[in-house]
């Protein structure tokens, strides 16, 4: 799927693993996501972890997996690698 008009396809990061190996469940206000697809952009790349605004995107089910289409302006930050 190719995104248009500065939209980004993201998937929420639903679990977090601590340094000791424990898996923490997602909280109700999860803002972390991984970029799956993006129109041409110099700052954000596929695979980047981003922080997003809650409730600004559109939920889509693709190949049995829930993802979200969100406008680039609703991303708050990109995690440094």
C-alpha positions in Angstrom: 0.0 0.0 0.0 1.4 3.4 -1.0 0.4 6.3 1.3 -0.5 9.7 -0.2 -0.9 13.3 1.0 1.6 13.0 3.9 -0.3 10.1 5.6 1.6 7.5 7.5 0.6 3.9 8.1 1.6 2.9 11.6 1.2 -0.1 14.0 1.0 0.5 17.7 3.7 -1.1 19.9 1.4 -3.1 22.1 3.9 -4.5 24.6 7.1 -3.3 26.1 9.9 -5.6 27.4 12.0 -4.4 30.3 15.7 -4.8 30.6 15.2 -7.8 32.9 13.0 -9.5 30.3 9.5 -8.8 31.7 6.7 -8.0 29.2 4.5 -5.1 30.3 1.0 -4.9 28.8 -0.1 -1.9 26.8 -1.8 0.9 28.7 -5.0 2.6 27.6 -3.1 5.7 26.3 -0.5 4.0 24.2 1.2 6.6 22.0 4.1 4.5 20.7 4.0 3.1 17.2 6.2 1.8 14.4 6.0 3.3 10.9 4.9 0.6 8.3 4.6 2.9 5.2 5.0 6.6 4.5 4.9 8.8 1.4 8.3 10.3 0.6 9.7 12.0 3.7 13.3 12.9 4.7 12.7 12.8 8.4 10.6 9.7 9.0 11.5 6.3 7.6 9.8 2.9 7.5 10.7 1.1 10.8 11.1 4.3 12.9 9.4 4.4 16.3 7.1 7.4 16.7 5.0 9.1 19.3 1.5 9.9 18.0 -1.6 11.9 19.1 -4.4 9.6 20.3 -7.6 9.6 18.4 -6.3 11.4 15.3 -6.0 8.4 12.9 -8.2 5.9 11.2 -8.1 2.3 12.2 -7.8 -0.1 9.2 -7.6 -3.9 9.2 -5.1 -5.2 6.7 -4.3 -8.9 6.3 -5.9 -9.6 9.7 -3.8 -7.0 11.5 -5.1 -3.6 12.9 -3.1 -0.6 11.7 -3.7 3.1 11.7 -3.5 5.7 9.0 -2.5 9.1 10.5 -1.4 12.4 9.0 2.2 13.2 9.4 1.3 16.4 11.3 -0.2 14.3 14.1 3.1 12.6 14.9 4.7 14.3 17.9 8.2 12.8 17.7 10.5 10.3 16.1 12.7 8.2 18.4 16.4 8.6 17.8 18.2 5.5 16.9 
